[in-house]
Amino acid sequence: NMPPNGIAGGGPVARASGPAARTIPHMPNRLAGETSPYLLQHANNPVDWFPWGPDALARAKLLDRPIFLSIGYAACHWCHVMERESFENEEIADMMNKAFINIKVDREELPEIDSLYMEFAQSMMAGAAGWPLNLILTPALEPFFAATYLPAVSRQGLMGLRELIQRIMDIWKSDEREKVLAQASKIVEVFSESGHIRGDELPSRNVIDEAAELLFKLADPVYGGIKGTPKFPIGYQISFLINYSAKSGDSRALFLAERTLEMMHRGGIYDHLGGGFSRYSVDEEWLIPHFEKMLYDNAILAASYTEAWQFTQNDSYKEVAEDILNYVLRDMTHPEGGFYSAEDSETEGKEGLYYTWSEAEIKELLGEDAELFCHYYDITPEGNFEGRNVLNTPVPLQEFATKLEMDAGELKERFAAMRKVLWKARNNRQHPLKDDKIITSWNGLMIHAMVLAGAAFKNARLLQAGVKAAEFIKENLWQDGRLLRRWRDGDAQHAGVLDDYAFMIKACLTLFETQQGTEWLEWAIQLTDILQERFKSEEGAFYSTDGNEENLIIRKCQFSDGAEPSGNAIHCENLLRLYQITSNAGYLSQAEDILRASKKFIDSYALGYMYQIMNLHYFYDRRAASVVIALNTQKEYREELFNLLFRSYIPHKTVIWNHEKDERLYHWAPFIQRQKSIDGQTTLYICHQGVCQQPLWNWPDMIQAIQEL
């Protein structure tokens, strides 16, 4: 009956206090041989940390000790706080070493471990779960205590780590132990029995409208997003709204999508100097961020802003998307092409120090322009974050210019010049830690975003970056017929999970559709075959792992979306796309299996499964178009058709470029052989549900047909 603690996502609570960590020199622990930046952060702790693996688990059984499992990630602010207060403290470390086998897990490297024990933790805790996530396990890996951040000593109603250790030691030596062991086994048994992998019925089409109505009720009409705090920038919800508006014509969906996109960009959650979004804001106005930047957030948001531009042609969305992607190319890209994982929230032990400003700093750097800049970007002497200022724009630029009777275009250029001055100054500060490991699934999301934006904006640099990153993943993380999850410093490790395969398949299909080569379709099909063979449950959805993992006490099937869409939802979309491209009914059948298995959850709480509901829109869309372009030998209208197809928002389309004698394409999509150039002219074929319209080769007719999609 020990009190749990809960801090969502390592989020904002009062700064901790406790016994200062001692600085007695000590030898590196077992994490020193790892390559994960997060594990290496703890390699010099006096805690005798083990990485997750057979050595640690065997030692727990041999010594009959409980396991202290601590899960986090390199950019996690409250992980750093707990390390400084507790894991660097010699006295507490000594207690931990005597009481436990201590295991550190990088949640980004081993998502299957994190996901399983997070689910256990949520069932055991009264508050919201987040990171750092700390659990006490039996030697059989069954959990009996869970908490997020723990102070070093008890305070303000939070149990301290020192007191927890003593309590566990007392239990382990007493008659209570058997009760605790039985309780832990029961928790695992309940979760094992509650596994859901298949369903009998497809979700109703009505669920799409019901989900939209629920989203409208929970939405914040003033600042966008979902009401409440903390506030997360959930890009795929915006994509759902854009998709829903395009298919239904509901103006509420477009209003909410645009309000969210605008207010996030104006808020402090957006980096107005360097581009990119932080993980979340602690307030409803998107003002004060939790300053860490994650690759997956920025990938999903870049795609959402691109889709919004395609749908509205509002150039402000294009600018934000390009700023996000330019930030990634500048600061988050390996020289050989892969994309890094994250940037930390703190420098010099202070959260947000790198990103925030005093009014005096602004005045010194900008001189006569400082007053105008401070007025627009909400800079005050007292600041809005711990005596410093997070840049944000409470008033839209046009409104601000009108009040000052200035030209908005001229003002925009002046502010761009001022931001450049500040960015150069900021760049000379100590930078936050960069987590430079390369995660396959997150790279899949970013490759898709790069290529989608490159195609929409006619930006060859973005297209080339997407191709280069995909080639990096294939060269470094595709080994012996399977995907690996993480690469860093030449070291590729950890079997890929469902998300790694599904997100890379999505990227490959986008590469194929944007004319980057049939080899990407072939690899997508090869990866899809692996998922069917090794991950798919019998007549059901897909497991998160391939079944070969050691020491995972439950094999899970994940349906709910989190910071990223679920692997099952993304792969359902992949299968629908593959069905459109190849006409192979097996892909449609697998997609239906996922949708049937999802019905139970969608019916109970649609908001947690928005990406799957977007797939339902796709599944029931009888107008979903397969567009085949048979280019003539001169490749006439190639660029014009490319622009028509990718500069506009055309939901649920697939695009196939039929070059003469592309035997590899004909192997996977045999019907394409019949859709050839007619009379030496570039010819357009548009098919719906396997029924094709008359071929078109007259340019005005092709324009009209595509505009009607």
C-alpha positions in Angstrom: 0.0 0.0 0.0 2.9 2.4 -0.7 1.8 5.7 -2.2 2.4 6.0 -5.9 3.6 9.2 -7.6 2.6 10.4 -11.1 4.1 13.0 -13.3 3.0 12.9 -16.9 5.9 12.7 -19.3 8.4 13.8 -16.7 6.4 17.0 -16.6 6.3 20.1 -14.5 6.2 19.8 -10.7 7.9 21.9 -8.0 11.7 21.6 -8.2 12.9 18.9 -6.0 15.1 19.2 -3.0 17.0 16.6 -1.0 20.4 15.5 0.0 23.1 16.7 -2.4 24.8 14.0 -4.4 28.4 13.3 -3.2 31.2 13.6 -5.6 33.4 10.8 -4.4 35.2 9.3 -7.5 34.1 5.8 -8.4 34.6 3.3 -11.2 32.2 3.3 -14.2 29.4 0.7 -13.9 28.2 -1.9 -16.4 26.5 0.7 -18.6 29.9 2.1 -19.7 30.0 -0.5 -22.5 26.7 0.6 -24.0 26.1 3.0 -26.9 22.7 4.4 -25.8 23.2 8.1 -24.8 20.7 7.6 -22.0 22.5 4.6 -20.5 25.8 6.3 -20.9 24.5 9.3 -18.9 24.2 6.8 -16.0 27.5 5.0 -16.6 29.3 6.8 -13.8 26.6 6.6 -11.2 27.6 4.7 -8.0 24.5 2.6 -8.6 25.5 -0.8 -9.9 23.3 -0.6 -13.0 22.9 -3.4 -15.4 21.5 -3.1 -19.0 18.4 -5.2 -19.7 19.5 -8.7 -20.5 20.1 -12.2 -19.4 23.0 -11.4 -17.1 21.0 -9.1 -14.8 17.9 -11.3 -14.8 20.0 -14.4 -13.9 21.7 -12.5 -11.1 18.4 -11.5 -9.6 17.3 -15.1 -9.5 20.7 -16.3 -8.2 20.8 -13.8 -5.4 17.0 -13.9 -4.8 16.7 -10.1 -5.0 14.0 -7.9 -6.3 14.7 -5.8 -9.4 14.7 -2.0 -9.5 13.8 -1.3 -13.1 14.3 2.3 -14.1 13.1 3.4 -17.6 13.8 6.8 -19.2 15.3 8.5 -22.2 18.2 10.9 -22.9 16.2 14.1 -23.3 14.0 13.5 -20.2 14.3 16.5 -17.8 13.0 14.7 -14.7 15.2 11.7 -15.4 18.1 14.1 -15.0 16.7 15.5 -11.8 16.3 12.1 -10.2 19.8 11.1 -11.3 21.3 14.2 -9.7 19.3 13.8 -6.5 19.4 10.0 -6.0 21.4 7.9 -8.5 24.6 10.1 -8.0 24.1 10.0 -4.2 26.6 7.5 -2.7 24.4 6.7 0.3 21.3 5.9 -1.7 23.3 4.1 -4.3 24.7 1.8 -1.6 21.2 1.0 -0.4 20.1 0.2 -3.9 23.1 -2.0 -4.5 22.4 -4.0 -1.4 18.6 -4.3 -1.9 18.2 -4.8 -5.6 19.5 -5.8 -9.0 19.3 -2.4 -10.7 18.4 -2.3 -14.4 18.4 0.8 -16.6 16.4 0.8 -19.9 16.4 3.3 -22.7 12.7 3.3 -23.6 13.5 4.4 -27.1 15.8 1.4 -27.7 13.5 -1.2 -26.1 9.9 0.1 -26.6 8.5 -3.3 -26.0 9.8 -3.3 -22.4 8.7 0.3 -21.8 5.2 -0.3 -23.2 4.6 -3.4 -21.2 5.8 -2.0 -17.9 4.1 1.3 -18.5 0.8 -0.6 -18.9 1.5 -2.4 -15.6 2.4 1.0 -14.0 -0.8 2.7 -15.1 -2.9 -0.1 -13.5 -1.0 0.3 -10.2 -0.7 4.1 -9.9 -3.4 6.6 -9.0 -1.7 9.4 -11.0 -0.7 9.7 -14.6 2.3 7.6 -15.6 5.3 9.1 -17.3 9.1 9.1 -17.2 11.3 8.4 -15.4 9.3 5.2 -14.8 10.5 3.2 -11.9 9.2 -0.3 -10.9 10.1 -3.0 -8.5 9.9 -6.4 -10.0 10.2 -9.9 -8.6 13.1 -12.0 -10.0 10.4 -13.5 -12.3 10.0 -9.9 -13.8 6.5 -9.5 -12.3 5.8 -5.9 -11.0 4.6 -5.1 -7.5 5.4 -1.3 -7.2 5.5 1.5 -9.7 6.2 5.2 -9.5 7.5 8.0 -11.7 9.8 10.7 -10.3 10.8 9.9 -6.7 12.6 12.5 -4.5 15.6 11.3 -2.6 13.8 11.6 0.7 10.1 11.8 1.5 8.6 15.3 1.1 5.3 17.0 0.3 3.4 13.7 0.3 5.8 12.0 -2.1 7.6 8.9 -0.8 11.3 9.3 -1.0 13.6 6.7 -2.7 15.5 6.1 0.6 12.3 5.2 2.4 11.0 3.1 -0.5 14.2 1.0 -0.5 14.0 0.4 3.2 10.3 -0.5 2.9 11.1 -3.0 0.1 13.9 -4.6 2.1 11.6 -5.0 5.1 8.9 -6.6 3.0 11.4 -9.0 1.2 12.6 -10.3 4.6 9.1 -10.6 6.2 5.9 -12.7 5.9 4.5 -9.9 3.6 6.8 -11.2 0.8 4.5 -14.1 -0.2 1.5 -11.7 -0.3 3.5 -9.3 -2.6 4.7 -12.1 -4.8 1.1 -13.5 -5.2 -0.2 -10.0 -6.0 2.5 -9.4 -8.6 1.6 -12.8 -10.3 -2.0 -11.8 -10.3 -1.3 -8.5 -12.0 0.5 -10.4 -14.8 -2.2 -13.0 -15.0 -4.9 -10.4 -15.5 -2.9 -8.7 -18.3 -2.2 -12.0 -20.0 -5.9 -12.9 -20.0 -7.0 -9.5 -21.2 -4.9 -9.6 -24.4 -7.1 -8.8 -27.5 -5.9 -9.6 -31.0 -8.9 -10.3 -33.1 -12.5 -9.3 -33.7 -15.5 -10.6 -35.6 -17.0 -7.4 -37.1 -15.7 -4.3 -38.9 -16.3 -1.0 -37.2 -19.3 0.8 -38.5 -18.8 3.7 -40.9 -20.9 5.8 -38.4 -17.9 5.7 -36.0 -16.1 8.3 -38.2 -18.8 10.9 -37.6 -19.1 10.0 -34.0 -15.4 10.4 -33.5 -15.4 13.8 -35.1 -18.2 14.9 -32.9 -16.4 13.7 -29.8 -13.3 15.6 -30.9 -15.3 18.8 -31.5 -16.8 18.5 -27.9 -13.3 18.1 -26.3 -11.6 20.7 -28.5 -10.4 24.1 -27.3 -12.0 26.6 -29.7 -9.8 29.4 -28.5 -6.3 27.9 -28.6 -6.9 24.8 -30.6 -6.0 21.2 -29.6 -7.7 19.4 -26.7 -8.8 21.3 -23.6 -6.7 21.0 -20.5 -3.1 20.8 -19.5 -0.5 19.8 -20.2 -1.2 20.3 -23.9 0.4 18.0 -26.5 0.7 18.9 -30.2 -0.9 15.8 -31.7 -0.3 16.1 -35.4 -2.2 13.0 -36.5 -5.4 14.5 -34.9 -4.9 17.5 -37.1 -4.5 15.2 -40.1 -7.8 13.5 -39.2 -9.5 16.9 -39.1 -8.2 17.9 -42.5 -9.1 14.5 -43.9 -12.6 14.7 -42.4 -13.2 18.2 -43.7 -12.0 17.2 -47.2 -14.4 14.2 -47.3 -17.4 15.6 -45.4 -17.2 19.3 -46.1 -17.6 20.0 -42.3 -16.3 23.5 -41.7 -15.9 22.8 -37.9 -13.1 20.3 -38.7 -11.2 22.8 -40.8 -11.7 25.6 -38.3 -10.3 23.5 -35.5 -7.4 22.2 -37.5 -6.4 25.7 -38.6 -6.9 27.2 -35.2 -4.6 24.5 -33.7 -1.9 25.0 -36.4 -1.9 28.8 -36.0 -1.9 28.9 -32.2 0.8 26.3 -31.9 3.0 28.2 -34.3 2.4 31.5 -32.4 3.1 29.9 -29.0 6.3 29.3 -27.2 6.1 25.6 -27.9 7.4 26.6 -31.4 11.1 27.5 -31.6 10.8 30.9 -33.4 14.5 31.2 -34.0 15.6 27.7 -34.9 12.4 26.0 -36.1 10.8 22.8 -34.7 8.4 22.1 -31.9 8.9 21.1 -28.2 7.4 18.0 -26.7 4.4 19.8 -25.1 3.3 23.0 -23.3 2.5 23.1 -19.6 -0.4 25.6 -20.2 -3.4 25.7 -22.4 -2.0 28.6 -24.6 0.9 26.6 -26.0 3.1 29.3 -24.2 5.6 27.6 -21.9 7.0 24.4 -23.4 8.7 21.4 -21.9 11.7 22.3 -24.0 12.9 18.9 -25.2 12.5 18.3 -29.0 11.7 14.9 -30.4 12.1 13.7 -33.9 8.8 11.9 -34.1 6.8 15.0 -33.0 8.4 17.2 -35.6 8.0 14.5 -38.3 4.3 14.2 -37.7 3.8 17.9 -37.4 5.7 18.7 -40.5 3.4 16.3 -42.4 0.3 17.9 -40.9 1.4 21.4 -41.8 2.2 20.2 -45.3 -1.3 18.6 -45.6 -2.8 21.8 -44.4 -1.0 23.8 -47.1 -2.1 21.3 -49.7 -5.7 21.7 -48.6 -5.8 25.5 -48.1 -2.8 26.8 -50.0 -2.1 29.1 -47.0 1.6 29.8 -47.3 2.1 30.2 -43.6 1.7 26.4 -43.2 4.3 25.8 -45.9 6.7 28.1 -44.1 6.3 26.3 -40.8 6.7 22.9 -42.4 9.9 24.0 -44.2 11.2 25.6 -41.0 10.7 22.3 -39.1 12.4 20.2 -41.8 15.3 22.8 -42.3 15.8 22.5 -38.5 16.1 18.7 -38.8 18.5 19.0 -41.8 20.6 21.5 -40.0 20.8 20.1 -36.5 19.4 16.6 -36.5 20.9 14.8 -39.5 23.9 12.4 -39.6 26.3 13.2 -42.4 25.4 10.0 -44.1 21.7 10.6 -44.0 19.9 9.2 -40.9 18.0 11.5 -38.5 18.9 11.9 -34.9 16.4 11.2 -32.1 16.1 14.2 -29.8 17.5 17.3 -28.1 17.5 17.8 -24.4 15.4 20.4 -22.5 18.2 21.7 -20.3 21.7 23.1 -20.3 23.9 23.7 -17.3 21.2 21.9 -15.2 18.6 24.5 -16.1 15.5 23.7 -18.1 15.0 26.0 -21.1 18.2 28.1 -20.5 19.3 27.6 -24.1 16.0 28.8 -25.6 15.0 31.7 -23.3 16.1 35.4 -23.1 16.3 38.3 -20.8 15.1 41.6 -22.0 18.6 43.0 -21.5 20.1 40.4 -23.8 17.6 41.3 -26.6 18.3 45.1 -26.2 22.0 44.5 -26.3 21.8 42.4 -29.5 19.1 44.3 -31.4 19.8 47.9 -30.4 17.2 50.2 -31.9 15.1 47.3 -33.2 14.8 45.8 -29.7 11.6 47.7 -28.7 9.7 46.6 -31.8 10.9 43.0 -31.4 10.0 42.9 -27.7 6.6 44.3 -28.4 5.8 41.6 -31.0 7.5 38.7 -29.3 6.1 39.4 -25.8 9.5 40.2 -24.2 9.1 41.8 -20.7 11.6 42.7 -17.9 10.0 40.1 -15.6 9.8 37.4 -18.2 7.3 34.6 -18.5 9.5 31.6 -17.4 11.7 31.7 -14.3 12.7 35.4 -14.9 13.5 34.8 -18.6 11.3 35.0 -21.8 10.0 32.3 -24.1 9.4 33.9 -27.5 5.8 33.9 -28.6 3.5 36.1 -30.7 0.2 36.9 -28.9 -1.0 38.9 -31.9 -1.0 37.8 -35.6 1.5 39.7 -37.7 -1.1 41.3 -39.9 -3.0 42.6 -36.9 0.2 43.9 -35.3 1.2 45.7 -38.5 -2.2 47.3 -38.9 -2.1 48.7 -35.3 1.3 50.2 -36.1 0.2 51.3 -39.5 3.1 49.4 -41.1 3.3 47.1 -44.1 3.1 43.5 -43.0 5.4 42.2 -45.7 8.1 44.7 -44.8 7.7 44.0 -41.1 8.0 40.3 -41.7 11.3 40.8 -43.4 12.6 43.0 -40.6 11.6 40.4 -38.0 13.3 37.7 -40.0 16.6 39.7 -39.9 16.2 40.2 -36.2 15.6 36.5 -35.5 18.7 35.7 -37.5 20.8 37.9 -35.2 19.4 36.3 -32.1 19.8 32.8 -33.6 23.5 33.4 -34.2 23.9 34.6 -30.6 22.0 31.6 -29.3 24.1 29.3 -31.4 27.2 30.4 -29.4 25.6 29.3 -26.1 26.2 25.8 -24.7 23.9 23.5 -26.7 21.5 21.0 -25.1 22.5 17.4 -25.3 21.7 15.8 -28.6 20.6 12.2 -28.5 22.3 11.2 -31.8 21.1 7.6 -32.0 19.1 6.8 -35.1 15.8 5.0 -34.5 14.3 3.2 -37.5 10.6 3.9 -36.8 11.2 7.6 -36.2 13.3 7.9 -39.3 10.4 6.3 -41.2 8.1 9.1 -40.0 10.6 11.8 -40.9 11.4 10.3 -44.3 7.7 10.3 -45.1 7.4 14.0 -44.0 10.5 15.0 -46.0 9.3 13.4 -49.2 5.7 14.6 -48.8 6.9 18.2 -48.3 9.5 17.9 -51.0 6.9 16.8 -53.5 4.3 19.4 -52.4 6.7 22.3 -52.3 8.8 21.4 -55.3 11.8 21.2 -53.0 14.5 18.9 -54.3 16.6 19.3 -51.2 13.9 17.8 -49.0 13.2 15.0 -51.5 16.9 14.1 -51.7 17.2 14.2 -47.9 14.3 11.7 -47.6 15.9 9.3 -50.1 19.3 9.6 -48.5 17.9 8.8 -45.0 16.0 5.8 -46.4 19.2 4.5 -48.0 21.0 5.0 -44.7 18.4 2.8 -42.9 18.5 0.1 -45.5 22.3 0.1 -45.5 22.8 0.2 -41.7 19.7 -1.3 -40.1 18.6 -3.9 -42.6 20.6 -7.0 -41.7 20.2 -10.7 -42.5 16.6 -10.2 -43.7 15.3 -8.2 -40.7 15.2 -4.7 -39.5 17.1 -3.5 -36.4 15.8 -0.7 -34.3 18.8 1.5 -33.4 22.1 2.6 -34.9 24.7 4.7 -33.2 28.4 5.1 -33.9 28.5 2.2 -36.3 26.6 -0.1 -33.9 23.2 -1.5 -34.9 21.3 -3.2 -32.1 17.9 -4.5 -31.0 15.4 -6.4 -33.1 12.9 -4.1 -34.9 9.4 -3.9 -33.5 6.2 -3.5 -35.4 6.6 0.3 -35.4 10.0 0.0 -37.1 8.6 -2.1 -39.9 5.3 -0.3 -40.3 6.7 3.3 -40.3 9.4 2.3 -42.7 6.9 0.7 -45.1 4.9 3.9 -45.0 8.0 5.9 -45.9 8.9 3.4 -48.7 5.4 3.7 -50.3 5.7 7.5 -50.2 9.1 7.3 -51.9 7.6 5.0 -54.6 4.6 7.2 -55.2 6.8 10.3 -55.6 8.8 8.6 -58.4 11.9 7.7 -56.4 12.0 4.1 -57.8 10.3 0.7 -57.8 12.9 -0.6 -55.5 11.1 1.2 -52.6 7.9 -0.7 -53.5 9.8 -3.9 -53.5 11.3 -3.3 -50.1 7.9 -2.2 -48.7 6.5 -5.6 -49.9 9.4 -7.5 -48.4 9.0 -5.8 -45.1 5.2 -6.4 -45.2 5.9 -10.1 -45.9 8.1 -10.3 -42.7 5.3 -8.7 -40.7 2.8 -11.2 -42.0 5.1 -14.2 -41.3 6.6 -13.2 -37.9 4.3 -10.6 -36.3 0.7 -11.3 -37.3 -1.5 -13.2 -34.9 -3.7 -15.9 -36.5 -6.7 -14.1 -38.2 -6.0 -11.0 -36.1 -3.9 -7.9 -35.7 -0.1 -7.6 -35.4 1.9 -8.2 -32.3 4.4 -5.5 -31.3 7.3 -8.1 -31.4 8.3 -11.0 -33.5 8.0 -13.7 -30.8 11.7 -14.3 -30.5 12.3 -11.8 -27.7 13.8 -13.2 -24.5 12.5 -12.3 -21.0 9.3 -10.5 -22.2 6.6 -12.0 -20.0 3.7 -10.9 -22.2 3.6 -10.5 -26.0 1.5 -7.5 -26.6 -0.8 -6.3 -29.4 -1.0 -2.5 -29.3 -3.9 -0.6 -30.7 -4.0 2.8 -29.0 -2.2 5.9 -30.4 0.2 7.7 -28.2 2.7 10.4 -29.1 3.0 8.4 -32.3 0.1 6.5 -34.0 0.1 2.8 -33.2 2.0 0.4 -35.3 -1.2 -1.5 -36.1 -2.9 1.7 -37.3 0.0 2.7 -39.5 0.3 -0.8 -41.0 -3.4 -0.9 -41.7 -2.9 2.2 -43.8 0.1 0.6 -45.5 -2.0 -2.5 -46.4 -4.7 -0.3 -47.8 -2.2 1.5 -49.9 -0.6 -1.7 -51.1 -4.0 -3.1 -52.0 -4.6 0.0 -54.2 -1.2 -0.3 -55.8 -1.1 -4.0 -56.5 -4.8 -5.1 -56.4 -3.6 -8.0 -54.2 -6.7 -8.9 -52.1 -4.5 -10.4 -49.4 -3.4 -6.9 -48.3 -7.1 -5.8 -48.0 -7.8 -9.0 -45.9 -5.0 -8.2 -43.5 -6.2 -4.6 -43.2 -9.7 -5.8 -42.4 -8.2 -8.1 -39.7 -6.7 -5.1 -38.0 -9.9 -3.1 -38.3 -12.0 -5.9 -36.8 -9.6 -6.3 -33.8 -9.7 -2.5 -33.3 -13.5 -2.3 -33.1 -13.7 -3.1 -29.4 -11.5 -0.2 -28.6 -12.8 2.3 -31.1 -16.3 1.7 -29.8 -15.3 2.3 -26.2 -13.1 5.5 -26.7 -12.7 6.7 -30.2 -10.3 9.6 -29.3 -7.6 7.1 -28.4 -7.7 5.5 -31.8 -7.9 8.5 -34.2 -5.4 7.1 -36.8 -7.4 3.9 -37.1 -10.6 5.9 -37.6 -8.8 7.8 -40.4 -8.1 4.4 -41.9 -11.8 3.6 -41.6 -12.4 6.7 -43.7 -10.0 5.3 -46.2 -11.5 1.8 -46.1 -15.0 3.0 -46.7 -14.0 5.6 -49.3 -15.4 4.3 -52.6 -13.8 7.2 -54.4 -10.2 6.4 -53.3 -8.3 6.8 -56.5 -5.5 4.7 -58.0 -3.8 7.1 -60.4 -1.5 5.5 -63.1 0.6 7.8 -65.3 2.1 6.1 -68.4 4.8 8.4 -69.5 5.8 8.6 -73.1 9.4 8.3 -74.1 9.9 12.1 -73.9 8.3 12.0 -70.3 5.9 14.7 -71.5 3.8 16.3 -68.7 5.8 14.5 -66.1 6.5 17.6 -64.0 3.1 19.1 -64.5 1.3 15.9 -63.5 3.6 15.5 -60.5 2.7 19.1 -59.3 -1.0 18.5 -59.9 -1.0 15.3 -57.8 1.2 16.4 -54.9 0.6 20.2 -54.5 -3.1 19.5 -53.9 -4.7 17.6 -51.0 -6.2 14.4 -52.6 -7.1 12.0 -49.7 -6.6 8.3 -50.1 -5.0 8.5 -53.6 -2.1 6.3 -54.7 0.1 7.2 -57.6 1.9 4.8 -59.9 4.4 5.9 -62.5 4.5 3.4 -65.4 7.7 3.6 -67.2 8.2 1.5 -70.3 9.3 -2.1 -69.5 9.4 -1.7 -65.7 9.4 -5.5 -65.2 9.8 -5.2 -61.5 6.7 -3.1 -61.2 4.7 -5.4 -63.5 5.7 -8.4 -61.3 4.0 -6.8 -58.2 1.2 -5.0 -60.1 0.5 -7.0 -63.2 -2.5 -4.9 -64.3 -0.2 -2.0 -64.9 1.1 -3.7 -68.1 -2.2 -2.9 -69.7 -2.1 0.8 -68.8 0.4 2.0 -71.2 1.2 5.1 -73.2 -1.4 5.4 -76.1 -0.2 6.5 -79.5 3.1 7.7 -78.1 1.4 10.2 -75.7 1.7 10.4 -71.9 -1.6 8.8 -70.7 -3.5 9.2 -67.4 -5.6 6.3 -65.9 -7.8 6.9 -62.9 -9.3 3.8 -61.2 -11.8 3.5 -58.3 -12.3 0.2 -56.6 -10.6 -1.6 -59.5 -12.8 0.1 -62.1 -10.9 2.4 -64.4 -12.2 5.4 -66.3 -11.4 6.0 -69.9 -7.7 6.8 -70.4 -6.8 10.5 -70.9 -4.0 12.0 -72.9 -5.4 15.5 -73.7 -3.8 17.9 -71.2 -7.0 19.9 -70.3 -8.9 16.6 -69.7 -6.1 15.4 -67.4 -6.2 18.6 -65.4 -10.0 18.4 -65.0 -9.9 14.7 -64.0 -7.3 15.3 -61.3 -9.0 18.4 -59.9 -12.2 16.3 -59.5 -10.5 13.6 -57.3 
